[in-house]
């Protein structure tokens, strides 16, 4: 497994404190991908994968797709 995300040019700042929820984080990443010109079907693939597990799975999926700060 590589540490380089699928879209390394897409940078997303995520607040993962006690107020954050997976759907909010996924929505933030979807907007960033859309803004970067990623095709809609690919964005939907990301969202589907991110929502297919628990909170930790969502974070792992997000990090696999974009740069997180």
PDB file with one MODEL, atoms N, CA, C and O in Angstrom:
MODEL        1
ATOM      1  N   UNK A   1       0.841  -1.185   0.000  1.00  0.00           N
ATOM      2  CA  UNK A   1       0.000   0.000   0.000  1.00  0.00           C
ATOM      3  C   UNK A   1       0.880   1.240   0.000  1.00  0.00           C
ATOM      4  O   UNK A   1       1.909   1.273   0.676  1.00  0.00           O
ATOM      5  N   UNK A   2       0.492   2.237  -0.736  1.00  0.00           N
ATOM      6  CA  UNK A   2       1.254   3.477  -0.842  1.00  0.00           C
ATOM      7  C   UNK A   2       0.624   4.573   0.015  1.00  0.00           C
ATOM      8  O   UNK A   2      -0.572   4.541   0.308  1.00  0.00           O
ATOM      9  N   UNK A   3       1.442   5.536   0.409  1.00  0.00           N
ATOM     10  CA  UNK A   3       0.942   6.666   1.194  1.00  0.00           C
ATOM     11  C   UNK A   3       0.421   7.786   0.308  1.00  0.00           C
ATOM     12  O   UNK A   3      -0.149   8.756   0.809  1.00  0.00           O
ATOM     13  N   UNK A   4       0.607   7.665  -0.998  1.00  0.00           N
ATOM     14  CA  UNK A   4       0.146   8.688  -1.925  1.00  0.00           C
ATOM     15  C   UNK A   4      -1.322   8.461  -2.254  1.00  0.00           C
ATOM     16  O   UNK A   4      -1.696   7.392  -2.736  1.00  0.00           O
ATOM     17  N   UNK A   5      -2.163   9.475  -1.992  1.00  0.00           N
ATOM     18  CA  UNK A   5      -3.590   9.306  -2.297  1.00  0.00           C
ATOM     19  C   UNK A   5      -3.854   9.289  -3.796  1.00  0.00           C
ATOM     20  O   UNK A   5      -3.014   9.701  -4.596  1.00  0.00           O
ATOM     21  N   UNK A   6      -5.017   8.811  -4.154  1.00  0.00           N
ATOM     22  CA  UNK A   6      -5.434   8.726  -5.554  1.00  0.00           C
ATOM     23  C   UNK A   6      -5.417  10.105  -6.219  1.00  0.00           C
ATOM     24  O   UNK A   6      -5.066  10.222  -7.393  1.00  0.00           O
ATOM     25  N   UNK A   7      -5.793  11.140  -5.478  1.00  0.00           N
ATOM     26  CA  UNK A   7      -5.797  12.514  -6.001  1.00  0.00           C
ATOM     27  C   UNK A   7      -4.927  13.391  -5.104  1.00  0.00           C
ATOM     28  O   UNK A   7      -5.442  14.160  -4.293  1.00  0.00           O
ATOM     29  N   UNK A   8      -3.594  13.272  -5.253  1.00  0.00           N
ATOM     30  CA  UNK A   8      -2.690  14.008  -4.370  1.00  0.00           C
ATOM     31  C   UNK A   8      -2.769  15.526  -4.535  1.00  0.00           C
ATOM     32  O   UNK A   8      -2.330  16.273  -3.661  1.00  0.00           O
ATOM     33  N   UNK A   9      -3.325  15.973  -5.651  1.00  0.00           N
ATOM     34  CA  UNK A   9      -3.467  17.408  -5.896  1.00  0.00           C
ATOM     35  C   UNK A   9      -4.663  18.011  -5.163  1.00  0.00           C
ATOM     36  O   UNK A   9      -4.807  19.233  -5.129  1.00  0.00           O
ATOM     37  N   UNK A  10      -5.515  17.184  -4.580  1.00  0.00           N
ATOM     38  CA  UNK A  10      -6.690  17.667  -3.860  1.00  0.00           C
ATOM     39  C   UNK A  10      -6.364  17.678  -2.368  1.00  0.00           C
ATOM     40  O   UNK A  10      -6.167  16.625  -1.761  1.00  0.00           O
ATOM     41  N   UNK A  11      -6.308  18.874  -1.785  1.00  0.00           N
ATOM     42  CA  UNK A  11      -5.978  19.064  -0.369  1.00  0.00           C
ATOM     43  C   UNK A  11      -7.254  19.398   0.388  1.00  0.00           C
ATOM     44  O   UNK A  11      -7.997  20.296  -0.006  1.00  0.00           O
ATOM     45  N   UNK A  12      -7.510  18.673   1.479  1.00  0.00           N
ATOM     46  CA  UNK A  12      -8.718  18.891   2.271  1.00  0.00           C
ATOM     47  C   UNK A  12      -8.325  19.020   3.734  1.00  0.00           C
ATOM     48  O   UNK A  12      -7.582  18.193   4.263  1.00  0.00           O
ATOM     49  N   UNK A  13      -8.829  20.066   4.383  1.00  0.00           N
ATOM     50  CA  UNK A  13      -8.633  20.216   5.828  1.00  0.00           C
ATOM     51  C   UNK A  13      -9.856  19.633   6.520  1.00  0.00           C
ATOM     52  O   UNK A  13     -10.980  20.089   6.312  1.00  0.00           O
ATOM     53  N   UNK A  14      -9.621  18.622   7.341  1.00  0.00           N
ATOM     54  CA  UNK A  14     -10.725  17.983   8.044  1.00  0.00           C
ATOM     55  C   UNK A  14     -10.584  18.197   9.536  1.00  0.00           C
ATOM     56  O   UNK A  14      -9.513  17.995  10.109  1.00  0.00           O
ATOM     57  N   UNK A  15     -11.670  18.605  10.154  1.00  0.00           N
ATOM     58  CA  UNK A  15     -11.733  18.711  11.604  1.00  0.00           C
ATOM     59  C   UNK A  15     -12.381  17.429  12.111  1.00  0.00           C
ATOM     60  O   UNK A  15     -13.583  17.226  11.934  1.00  0.00           O
ATOM     61  N   UNK A  16     -11.587  16.564  12.741  1.00  0.00           N
ATOM     62  CA  UNK A  16     -12.098  15.262  13.168  1.00  0.00           C
ATOM     63  C   UNK A  16     -12.340  15.206  14.673  1.00  0.00           C
ATOM     64  O   UNK A  16     -12.245  14.140  15.282  1.00  0.00           O
ATOM     65  N   UNK A  17     -12.649  16.341  15.265  1.00  0.00           N
ATOM     66  CA  UNK A  17     -12.924  16.378  16.694  1.00  0.00           C
ATOM     67  C   UNK A  17     -14.242  15.723  17.051  1.00  0.00           C
ATOM     68  O   UNK A  17     -14.854  15.050  16.222  1.00  0.00           O
ATOM     69  N   UNK A  18     -14.670  15.915  18.260  1.00  0.00           N
ATOM     70  CA  UNK A  18     -15.879  15.250  18.742  1.00  0.00           C
ATOM     71  C   UNK A  18     -17.147  15.711  18.026  1.00  0.00           C
ATOM     72  O   UNK A  18     -18.170  15.030  18.095  1.00  0.00           O
ATOM     73  N   UNK A  19     -17.098  16.849  17.343  1.00  0.00           N
ATOM     74  CA  UNK A  19     -18.276  17.345  16.624  1.00  0.00           C
ATOM     75  C   UNK A  19     -18.358  16.838  15.183  1.00  0.00           C
ATOM     76  O   UNK A  19     -19.387  17.003  14.527  1.00  0.00           O
ATOM     77  N   UNK A  20     -17.293  16.231  14.694  1.00  0.00           N
ATOM     78  CA  UNK A  20     -17.265  15.775  13.302  1.00  0.00           C
ATOM     79  C   UNK A  20     -18.008  14.447  13.170  1.00  0.00           C
ATOM     80  O   UNK A  20     -17.955  13.592  14.055  1.00  0.00           O
ATOM     81  N   UNK A  21     -18.695  14.300  12.049  1.00  0.00           N
ATOM     82  CA  UNK A  21     -19.305  13.003  11.760  1.00  0.00           C
ATOM     83  C   UNK A  21     -18.884  12.586  10.360  1.00  0.00           C
ATOM     84  O   UNK A  21     -18.483  13.420   9.548  1.00  0.00           O
ATOM     85  N   UNK A  22     -18.976  11.312  10.089  1.00  0.00           N
ATOM     86  CA  UNK A  22     -18.483  10.769   8.824  1.00  0.00           C
ATOM     87  C   UNK A  22     -19.165  11.400   7.618  1.00  0.00           C
ATOM     88  O   UNK A  22     -18.511  11.668   6.611  1.00  0.00           O
ATOM     89  N   UNK A  23     -20.467  11.639   7.707  1.00  0.00           N
ATOM     90  CA  UNK A  23     -21.184  12.207   6.557  1.00  0.00           C
ATOM     91  C   UNK A  23     -20.704  13.621   6.244  1.00  0.00           C
ATOM     92  O   UNK A  23     -20.609  13.994   5.074  1.00  0.00           O
ATOM     93  N   UNK A  24     -20.400  14.411   7.269  1.00  0.00           N
ATOM     94  CA  UNK A  24     -19.879  15.754   7.057  1.00  0.00           C
ATOM     95  C   UNK A  24     -18.501  15.688   6.388  1.00  0.00           C
ATOM     96  O   UNK A  24     -18.222  16.446   5.459  1.00  0.00           O
ATOM     97  N   UNK A  25     -17.656  14.791   6.858  1.00  0.00           N
ATOM     98  CA  UNK A  25     -16.324  14.656   6.283  1.00  0.00           C
ATOM     99  C   UNK A  25     -16.395  14.198   4.830  1.00  0.00           C
ATOM    100  O   UNK A  25     -15.691  14.735   3.974  1.00  0.00           O
ATOM    101  N   UNK A  26     -17.230  13.223   4.552  1.00  0.00           N
ATOM    102  CA  UNK A  26     -17.396  12.721   3.181  1.00  0.00           C
ATOM    103  C   UNK A  26     -17.920  13.826   2.274  1.00  0.00           C
ATOM    104  O   UNK A  26     -17.468  13.962   1.137  1.00  0.00           O
ATOM    105  N   UNK A  27     -18.861  14.607   2.761  1.00  0.00           N
ATOM    106  CA  UNK A  27     -19.409  15.717   1.988  1.00  0.00           C
ATOM    107  C   UNK A  27     -18.328  16.747   1.660  1.00  0.00           C
ATOM    108  O   UNK A  27     -18.284  17.271   0.547  1.00  0.00           O
ATOM    109  N   UNK A  28     -17.465  17.032   2.619  1.00  0.00           N
ATOM    110  CA  UNK A  28     -16.368  17.977   2.398  1.00  0.00           C
ATOM    111  C   UNK A  28     -15.442  17.478   1.301  1.00  0.00           C
ATOM    112  O   UNK A  28     -15.024  18.247   0.435  1.00  0.00           O
ATOM    113  N   UNK A  29     -15.125  16.201   1.341  1.00  0.00           N
ATOM    114  CA  UNK A  29     -14.240  15.621   0.326  1.00  0.00           C
ATOM    115  C   UNK A  29     -14.927  15.588  -1.037  1.00  0.00           C
ATOM    116  O   UNK A  29     -14.291  15.854  -2.057  1.00  0.00           O
ATOM    117  N   UNK A  30     -16.206  15.267  -1.063  1.00  0.00           N
ATOM    118  CA  UNK A  30     -16.938  15.264  -2.342  1.00  0.00           C
ATOM    119  C   UNK A  30     -16.890  16.633  -2.997  1.00  0.00           C
ATOM    120  O   UNK A  30     -16.676  16.733  -4.205  1.00  0.00           O
ATOM    121  N   UNK A  31     -17.086  17.687  -2.218  1.00  0.00           N
ATOM    122  CA  UNK A  31     -17.022  19.055  -2.763  1.00  0.00           C
ATOM    123  C   UNK A  31     -15.636  19.359  -3.315  1.00  0.00           C
ATOM    124  O   UNK A  31     -15.507  19.943  -4.391  1.00  0.00           O
ATOM    125  N   UNK A  32     -14.598  18.964  -2.578  1.00  0.00           N
ATOM    126  CA  UNK A  32     -13.230  19.210  -3.028  1.00  0.00           C
ATOM    127  C   UNK A  32     -12.929  18.454  -4.318  1.00  0.00           C
ATOM    128  O   UNK A  32     -12.286  18.993  -5.218  1.00  0.00           O
ATOM    129  N   UNK A  33     -13.385  17.218  -4.411  1.00  0.00           N
ATOM    130  CA  UNK A  33     -13.177  16.439  -5.637  1.00  0.00           C
ATOM    131  C   UNK A  33     -13.914  17.062  -6.818  1.00  0.00           C
ATOM    132  O   UNK A  33     -13.379  17.149  -7.924  1.00  0.00           O
ATOM    133  N   UNK A  34     -15.144  17.491  -6.569  1.00  0.00           N
ATOM    134  CA  UNK A  34     -15.934  18.128  -7.625  1.00  0.00           C
ATOM    135  C   UNK A  34     -15.247  19.415  -8.100  1.00  0.00           C
ATOM    136  O   UNK A  34     -15.163  19.672  -9.301  1.00  0.00           O
ATOM    137  N   UNK A  35     -14.762  20.213  -7.156  1.00  0.00           N
ATOM    138  CA  UNK A  35     -14.073  21.466  -7.483  1.00  0.00           C
ATOM    139  C   UNK A  35     -12.802  21.204  -8.292  1.00  0.00           C
ATOM    140  O   UNK A  35     -12.419  22.014  -9.135  1.00  0.00           O
ATOM    141  N   UNK A  36     -12.149  20.062  -8.028  1.00  0.00           N
ATOM    142  CA  UNK A  36     -10.923  19.696  -8.739  1.00  0.00           C
ATOM    143  C   UNK A  36     -11.198  19.091 -10.115  1.00  0.00           C
ATOM    144  O   UNK A  36     -10.264  18.784 -10.855  1.00  0.00           O
ATOM    145  N   UNK A  37     -12.476  18.917 -10.461  1.00  0.00           N
ATOM    146  CA  UNK A  37     -12.817  18.407 -11.781  1.00  0.00           C
ATOM    147  C   UNK A  37     -12.828  16.896 -11.897  1.00  0.00           C
ATOM    148  O   UNK A  37     -12.785  16.357 -13.002  1.00  0.00           O
ATOM    149  N   UNK A  38     -12.886  16.215 -10.776  1.00  0.00           N
ATOM    150  CA  UNK A  38     -12.953  14.751 -10.802  1.00  0.00           C
ATOM    151  C   UNK A  38     -14.323  14.344 -11.346  1.00  0.00           C
ATOM    152  O   UNK A  38     -15.335  14.920 -10.943  1.00  0.00           O
ATOM    153  N   UNK A  39     -14.376  13.375 -12.243  1.00  0.00           N
ATOM    154  CA  UNK A  39     -15.661  12.955 -12.822  1.00  0.00           C
ATOM    155  C   UNK A  39     -16.654  12.479 -11.745  1.00  0.00           C
ATOM    156  O   UNK A  39     -16.265  11.868 -10.749  1.00  0.00           O
ATOM    157  N   UNK A  40     -17.919  12.768 -11.967  1.00  0.00           N
ATOM    158  CA  UNK A  40     -18.973  12.454 -11.009  1.00  0.00           C
ATOM    159  C   UNK A  40     -19.020  10.967 -10.655  1.00  0.00           C
ATOM    160  O   UNK A  40     -19.224  10.618  -9.492  1.00  0.00           O
ATOM    161  N   UNK A  41     -18.835  10.090 -11.642  1.00  0.00           N
ATOM    162  CA  UNK A  41     -18.889   8.661 -11.332  1.00  0.00           C
ATOM    163  C   UNK A  41     -17.766   8.248 -10.383  1.00  0.00           C
ATOM    164  O   UNK A  41     -17.951   7.359  -9.552  1.00  0.00           O
ATOM    165  N   UNK A  42     -16.627   8.875 -10.502  1.00  0.00           N
ATOM    166  CA  UNK A  42     -15.511   8.589  -9.605  1.00  0.00           C
ATOM    167  C   UNK A  42     -15.795   9.132  -8.197  1.00  0.00           C
ATOM    168  O   UNK A  42     -15.459   8.489  -7.202  1.00  0.00           O
ATOM    169  N   UNK A  43     -16.405  10.300  -8.120  1.00  0.00           N
ATOM    170  CA  UNK A  43     -16.787  10.870  -6.824  1.00  0.00           C
ATOM    171  C   UNK A  43     -17.800   9.968  -6.135  1.00  0.00           C
ATOM    172  O   UNK A  43     -17.716   9.739  -4.929  1.00  0.00           O
ATOM    173  N   UNK A  44     -18.748   9.462  -6.895  1.00  0.00           N
ATOM    174  CA  UNK A  44     -19.748   8.562  -6.320  1.00  0.00           C
ATOM    175  C   UNK A  44     -19.115   7.254  -5.855  1.00  0.00           C
ATOM    176  O   UNK A  44     -19.540   6.678  -4.854  1.00  0.00           O
ATOM    177  N   UNK A  45     -18.099   6.785  -6.579  1.00  0.00           N
ATOM    178  CA  UNK A  45     -17.368   5.593  -6.162  1.00  0.00           C
ATOM    179  C   UNK A  45     -16.694   5.849  -4.812  1.00  0.00           C
ATOM    180  O   UNK A  45     -16.749   5.011  -3.913  1.00  0.00           O
ATOM    181  N   UNK A  46     -16.052   7.030  -4.681  1.00  0.00           N
ATOM    182  CA  UNK A  46     -15.442   7.401  -3.404  1.00  0.00           C
ATOM    183  C   UNK A  46     -16.479   7.389  -2.282  1.00  0.00           C
ATOM    184  O   UNK A  46     -16.268   6.762  -1.243  1.00  0.00           O
ATOM    185  N   UNK A  47     -17.593   8.079  -2.492  1.00  0.00           N
ATOM    186  CA  UNK A  47     -18.610   8.213  -1.447  1.00  0.00           C
ATOM    187  C   UNK A  47     -19.175   6.848  -1.053  1.00  0.00           C
ATOM    188  O   UNK A  47     -19.369   6.570   0.130  1.00  0.00           O
ATOM    189  N   UNK A  48     -19.432   6.021  -2.025  1.00  0.00           N
ATOM    190  CA  UNK A  48     -19.965   4.693  -1.749  1.00  0.00           C
ATOM    191  C   UNK A  48     -18.995   3.877  -0.898  1.00  0.00           C
ATOM    192  O   UNK A  48     -19.393   3.226   0.068  1.00  0.00           O
ATOM    193  N   UNK A  49     -17.730   3.922  -1.270  1.00  0.00           N
ATOM    194  CA  UNK A  49     -16.721   3.190  -0.505  1.00  0.00           C
ATOM    195  C   UNK A  49     -16.598   3.771   0.902  1.00  0.00           C
ATOM    196  O   UNK A  49     -16.556   3.022   1.878  1.00  0.00           O
ATOM    197  N   UNK A  50     -16.539   5.089   1.015  1.00  0.00           N
ATOM    198  CA  UNK A  50     -16.374   5.731   2.324  1.00  0.00           C
ATOM    199  C   UNK A  50     -17.536   5.436   3.262  1.00  0.00           C
ATOM    200  O   UNK A  50     -17.346   5.342   4.475  1.00  0.00           O
ATOM    201  N   UNK A  51     -18.734   5.289   2.711  1.00  0.00           N
ATOM    202  CA  UNK A  51     -19.917   5.048   3.537  1.00  0.00           C
ATOM    203  C   UNK A  51     -20.171   3.560   3.793  1.00  0.00           C
ATOM    204  O   UNK A  51     -21.147   3.203   4.453  1.00  0.00           O
ATOM    205  N   UNK A  52     -19.302   2.698   3.279  1.00  0.00           N
ATOM    206  CA  UNK A  52     -19.557   1.263   3.395  1.00  0.00           C
ATOM    207  C   UNK A  52     -19.049   0.649   4.699  1.00  0.00           C
ATOM    208  O   UNK A  52     -19.087  -0.570   4.867  1.00  0.00           O
ATOM    209  N   UNK A  53     -18.583   1.473   5.603  1.00  0.00           N
ATOM    210  CA  UNK A  53     -18.076   0.946   6.867  1.00  0.00           C
ATOM    211  C   UNK A  53     -18.301   1.929   7.995  1.00  0.00           C
ATOM    212  O   UNK A  53     -19.184   2.784   7.928  1.00  0.00           O
ATOM    213  N   UNK A  54     -17.497   1.799   9.025  1.00  0.00           N
ATOM    214  CA  UNK A  54     -17.628   2.671  10.186  1.00  0.00           C
ATOM    215  C   UNK A  54     -16.835   3.967   9.994  1.00  0.00           C
ATOM    216  O   UNK A  54     -16.296   4.222   8.917  1.00  0.00           O
ATOM    217  N   UNK A  55     -16.772   4.773  11.042  1.00  0.00           N
ATOM    218  CA  UNK A  55     -16.098   6.070  11.008  1.00  0.00           C
ATOM    219  C   UNK A  55     -14.630   5.899  10.625  1.00  0.00           C
ATOM    220  O   UNK A  55     -14.120   6.652   9.795  1.00  0.00           O
ATOM    221  N   UNK A  56     -13.951   4.932  11.212  1.00  0.00           N
ATOM    222  CA  UNK A  56     -12.544   4.713  10.902  1.00  0.00           C
ATOM    223  C   UNK A  56     -12.346   4.318   9.434  1.00  0.00           C
ATOM    224  O   UNK A  56     -11.373   4.729   8.802  1.00  0.00           O
ATOM    225  N   UNK A  57     -13.268   3.526   8.904  1.00  0.00           N
ATOM    226  CA  UNK A  57     -13.191   3.167   7.483  1.00  0.00           C
ATOM    227  C   UNK A  57     -13.344   4.414   6.610  1.00  0.00           C
ATOM    228  O   UNK A  57     -12.638   4.563   5.612  1.00  0.00           O
ATOM    229  N   UNK A  58     -14.251   5.298   6.978  1.00  0.00           N
ATOM    230  CA  UNK A  58     -14.446   6.548   6.223  1.00  0.00           C
ATOM    231  C   UNK A  58     -13.154   7.363   6.215  1.00  0.00           C
ATOM    232  O   UNK A  58     -12.748   7.868   5.168  1.00  0.00           O
ATOM    233  N   UNK A  59     -12.505   7.496   7.376  1.00  0.00           N
ATOM    234  CA  UNK A  59     -11.251   8.258   7.442  1.00  0.00           C
ATOM    235  C   UNK A  59     -10.157   7.610   6.606  1.00  0.00           C
ATOM    236  O   UNK A  59      -9.401   8.303   5.925  1.00  0.00           O
ATOM    237  N   UNK A  60     -10.069   6.297   6.655  1.00  0.00           N
ATOM    238  CA  UNK A  60      -9.070   5.577   5.867  1.00  0.00           C
ATOM    239  C   UNK A  60      -9.323   5.784   4.374  1.00  0.00           C
ATOM    240  O   UNK A  60      -8.385   5.999   3.607  1.00  0.00           O
ATOM    241  N   UNK A  61     -10.577   5.721   3.970  1.00  0.00           N
ATOM    242  CA  UNK A  61     -10.935   5.921   2.566  1.00  0.00           C
ATOM    243  C   UNK A  61     -10.615   7.345   2.130  1.00  0.00           C
ATOM    244  O   UNK A  61     -10.065   7.555   1.049  1.00  0.00           O
ATOM    245  N   UNK A  62     -10.952   8.317   2.957  1.00  0.00           N
ATOM    246  CA  UNK A  62     -10.661   9.714   2.636  1.00  0.00           C
ATOM    247  C   UNK A  62      -9.166   9.896   2.416  1.00  0.00           C
ATOM    248  O   UNK A  62      -8.753  10.524   1.441  1.00  0.00           O
ATOM    249  N   UNK A  63      -8.358   9.354   3.309  1.00  0.00           N
ATOM    250  CA  UNK A  63      -6.896   9.488   3.188  1.00  0.00           C
ATOM    251  C   UNK A  63      -6.351   8.762   1.962  1.00  0.00           C
ATOM    252  O   UNK A  63      -5.297   9.130   1.443  1.00  0.00           O
ATOM    253  N   UNK A  64      -7.052   7.745   1.499  1.00  0.00           N
ATOM    254  CA  UNK A  64      -6.639   7.028   0.296  1.00  0.00           C
ATOM    255  C   UNK A  64      -6.954   7.806  -0.973  1.00  0.00           C
ATOM    256  O   UNK A  64      -6.386   7.535  -2.031  1.00  0.00           O
ATOM    257  N   UNK A  65      -7.860   8.771  -0.867  1.00  0.00           N
ATOM    258  CA  UNK A  65      -8.304   9.511  -2.046  1.00  0.00           C
ATOM    259  C   UNK A  65      -7.705  10.911  -2.158  1.00  0.00           C
ATOM    260  O   UNK A  65      -7.421  11.369  -3.265  1.00  0.00           O
ATOM    261  N   UNK A  66      -7.508  11.601  -1.028  1.00  0.00           N
ATOM    262  CA  UNK A  66      -7.050  13.006  -1.074  1.00  0.00           C
ATOM    263  C   UNK A  66      -5.982  13.256  -0.006  1.00  0.00           C
ATOM    264  O   UNK A  66      -5.803  12.456   0.913  1.00  0.00           O
ATOM    265  N   UNK A  67      -5.275  14.391  -0.149  1.00  0.00           N
ATOM    266  CA  UNK A  67      -4.328  14.853   0.877  1.00  0.00           C
ATOM    267  C   UNK A  67      -5.143  15.449   2.009  1.00  0.00           C
ATOM    268  O   UNK A  67      -6.010  16.289   1.770  1.00  0.00           O
ATOM    269  N   UNK A  68      -4.881  15.030   3.234  1.00  0.00           N
ATOM    270  CA  UNK A  68      -5.626  15.512   4.394  1.00  0.00           C
ATOM    271  C   UNK A  68      -4.693  16.297   5.297  1.00  0.00           C
ATOM    272  O   UNK A  68      -3.565  15.890   5.575  1.00  0.00           O
ATOM    273  N   UNK A  69      -5.203  17.436   5.747  1.00  0.00           N
ATOM    274  CA  UNK A  69      -4.433  18.225   6.725  1.00  0.00           C
ATOM    275  C   UNK A  69      -5.305  18.488   7.927  1.00  0.00           C
ATOM    276  O   UNK A  69      -4.866  19.135   8.878  1.00  0.00           O
TER     277      UNK A  69
ENDMDL
END
